[in-house]
């Protein structure tokens, strides 16, 4: 659609003289905030890492999926925005509550109903991917002992992590306490990139401190360094531009510190506390019909026979050593 508009000569706002015309004073903090909000649309690049254990032949398919998806999504998003700019002025873009819907109303006529449906389908697709991957975080955290053991359980027949999915639902509903979508994006985007940066920095540290660790997927350290430079610019100036929003995001994150000390670091808990947690876990198991992965029916069937052995090999963990090294093999 954008190319059609350009071919018809509708490229006024794409000309350099107009494309870079400022509508307000330049501010490096606002530029960083714009990058932070815009990058939210491209946030799916890291989700595949959450479900590595579910991938067949992850050494090959994980990099391949990322290499294919990132350029493809970037191409689609960039040309979608070019199409919007050819059909609407910057003032119309800013005034619209739903740019894609306004775009459809201006160009598609009686077929403008296609755009809201397309946006809804895209949204449901994004939610589906987020549910599938985000719940895996809670599942893996519980398996490592950082969250209640109930979250590490799966359905006895369908092998789905129902407690982790319900916990994801609850945390999502808590995020909806804010009515401003852009504030929510700033909350989530800032905290996400904070942890992305810490994770990438950890990769560099492990590469230096443990150079001989088994790494089936290995990249040059140039890329993590470039990412960290961009990450520092993004977070520092976002914090400068929106100190209250970013500060509240950090405060929300820090609420997990006392929970960690009470639930994980504190070993000698009173017997009454352990009994209470055990009863809650039992009730959760009865309500969700879940057990630990090794006890689930589907898990046993998948792990039995020659076919099951092949499946286990194809979904082997990233490390070939013991379970302790497996935890950081992707570094």
N, C-alpha and C positions, 0 to 999 in steps of 0.2 A: 504494500500500500504506500509506503514511504517513497519507494523508487518510482511509482506511478506519478506521485505528486511532484517529485523532482523532475521527471521527464516532461511534465506539463509546465514546468517553469516556476513551480511554487517552492522556492528555496531561499526566500528573502532572509529568514532568520538563521539560515545556515551559512550565509556569507560572513567572512571573518569580521567585517566592519560592524555587523549587527550581532553576530553570535557572542562576541565578547563585550558587548555594550553593558556597562554596569548599571544596575537599577538601585544600588546602594553602595556605600563606601566599602572598599575591600577590607576584610578583617580575617586574619589568619585563623582565628578561633572558629569563625563561622565556616570557613573553608574546610577545616578539619572536621567540624560537626557534619557538614554536608557529605564528606567522604564516609564518615561513620554511619550515617543514615542510609547512604547509597549502597554501602557494602553489605547491609543487612539482606538485600535481595540476592546477593551472591554467597550467602552463608552456608549453602548446602555442600560446599566442597569438602568440609571436614566430617560430614555425617557418616560417610562410608567407613571411616576409621573406627566408629563405635561398634560396627557389626562385622568386624574382621572374622570372628569365629564362625559366622554364618556363610561366609563366602567360600566358594569352591576354588581351590588353587589361588589363595590370596596373594601370593608373591607376584603372580602375573596379572590377575584380574583387578586388584586394588589400584595399582598405578595406571593400568589401562583405562579403567572407569573414570579416574580423575582427569587423565589426559584428554579423554574424549568429551567429558561433560563440561569442563570449564570453558574451552573455546566455543562449544556449541551454545551454551547458555549465554555467554558474553555476546556472541554474534546476534542471537535472537533479541536480547535486551537492548543492545545498542541500536539495532535497526528499528525496534519498536519505538524507542525514544526519538529517533530521526523522523519516523512517521508522525509522531505527535507534534514535533516542532514544525514540520511542513504544513500541518493543518491548523495549528493554533499559535497564537502569539504568546510570549512569556506571561503577559498579564492574564490571558485566559487560562493558562496552565496553573497559575497560582490561585486563581479564583475558583477553579473546579475542585469539587470534593471527590470526584472520581474521573480522572483524566481519560481513561480508556472508554468510559461511557460517553463522555462529552465528545470524544473523537468519533465514536460510532454514530452519534446523533448528527454530527456535521457532515459525515461522508457516506454513511451507509443507508440513510433514508429509512424506508420501511423495514430494512433488515438490521436496524440498529440494536434489536433485541439480542443479536448474536454476542455482542460485547459483554453485557452483564453475565450471560451464561458462561462465556469463556473465562471471565474473571473468577466466577464461582468454582468452575471446574479446576482452574489453576490453584485456587486457594485450598480446595479439598485435597488436591494432590500434594501440596506442600505440607498440610496438616498430617496427612497419612505418613509421609516420609519422616516428619518430626516425631510422631508418636512411635513409629517403629524403631527409631534410633535413640531418641531421648530416654525412653524407658530402659534401654539397655545400659545407660549410665548408672541408674539406680540398681539395676540387677547386678552389674559387675561390682559396684561399690559394696553392696550387701555381701557378695561372695568373698570380698576381701576383708570383711569384718568391720567396715566403716559405717554401715547402716544396719537396721534390724534385719535379722536373718530371714524374716518373712518375705522380704523383697527379693531374695535370691531363689524363690521357689517358682515352679511352673505348674500349669494345669496337668492333671494326671493323664489326660487323653490327648489334648490339643497341643501340649508343650508350649503354651504361650505364658509369658511372665505377667499374669493377671495382677498380682499385688503391685508390681512396678508400674504397670499401666494405670492403675487406680491412683497411685501416688503421683504420677505425672499429671493426671487429670486434676487432682487437688491443687498441686502447685501452679498449674495453669490458671485455675479459677482465682487463686490468690493474686496473680498478676493482673487480672481484670479489675482489681480494685481501683486502678487509675483509669479515668475515662478518656484521657488524651492519648491517641495512638502514637504520636511522635515522641511524647515523653516516655511511653513504654519502650519504643524502639531505642531511645537513648539509654534507658536503664539496661535493657538486654544487650544492646550492642556494646556498650562500654564494658560491662562485666565479661561478656564473651571474649572481647579482644584482650582484656586484662589476662584472662586465663590462657588464651592462645599464645600470648607473648611469653608467659611464664613457662608454658609447655615447650615452646621452641627454644627458649633459653636453656631449659633442662636438657634438650637434645645436644646443644653445644657443650654443656658441662660434662655430660656422659661421654661424648666423643673424646674429650680431653682426658677425663679421669679413667675411663674404661675403653681404651682404644681397641682392645682385642675381643670385645663382646660380639657375639654372633649377631650379624645384621643382614638378614636376607634382602631387605630393601634399604639401599644405601644411596645417599645423595651428597653432593658437594656442600661444604659448610658455607659457601658463598651465598646460597639462597636463604638459609636461616638468618644470616647477618643482614642481608637486604631487607628481609621481612621485619626484623627487629628495629631497624632504622625507621621504616615506615610506621611500625607499631608505636614507637616512641613519639613520633610526630602526632599521630592520631590521638593518642591518649592524653598527652600533655596539653595540647591545645583544645581538645574537647573539654577537659577539666577546667581550662581557663575560660572557655566560652560559656559552659553550663555547670558552674561549680556546685550548685544546689542539687541538680538532678544527678550528676555523677557522684557527688558526695553521698547522697541517699543510696545510690546503688552500692557503693562501697560499704556503707553501714549495714545494708541488708545482707551483703556477703559475709560481713564479720559476725553476724548473729550465729553463724555456723561454728564459730570457735568454741563458745561454751558448750554447745551440743557435742562437739568432738571430745572435749575433755571429760564430759559427763558420760558419754556413751562408749568411747573407745579408749581413751588414755587411762581412765579410772578403772583399775583391774579389780580391786578388792571391794566390790559392791556388796551391800547387805543382802542376805539371803531372801528377805521379803521382796526386794527389788527384782532379783532374778526370777523369783516365783511369779511375780506379777507379769514380767515380760514373757515368761514361758506360757502363761495362760492367754495373754493377748495373741501370741503367735499361734497357739492351738485354735483359738476362736477364728483367727484369720484363715488358717488352713481349712477349717470346716466351712467357712463362708465362701471362700474362693475355690475350694476343692483343689488345693495345690500341695505339692511335695517337692523335695529337693530333686534336681535334674536327674540324678542317677536312679531315682525310684519311680520316675514317670513311665507309663506304659509305652508311649511313643518313643521315648529315649531308649528303652530296652530293645524295641523292635528295630530301631535304626542302627543299634550297635551290635546286632546279632547277625551271624552268617558272613559269607564272603563279601556280599554287597555292602554290608555295614562296615566291614574293615576298610574297604576301598573308600567309603564315604568319610571315615575317620581320617584316612591318610590325606584325602583331598582337602579336608578342612583342618589340617594340622595347625597347631599354634605356630606363631611366627618364630619361636625359638626352638632349637633342636636339643637344648640342654634341659636341666631340671626345671620344675615349676617356678622356682625363685627367679631364675633368669628370664623366664617367659614374661614376667610382669613389665620389663623394660626393653623387650627385644626390638620394639619399633623405634627405639632411639638409636 
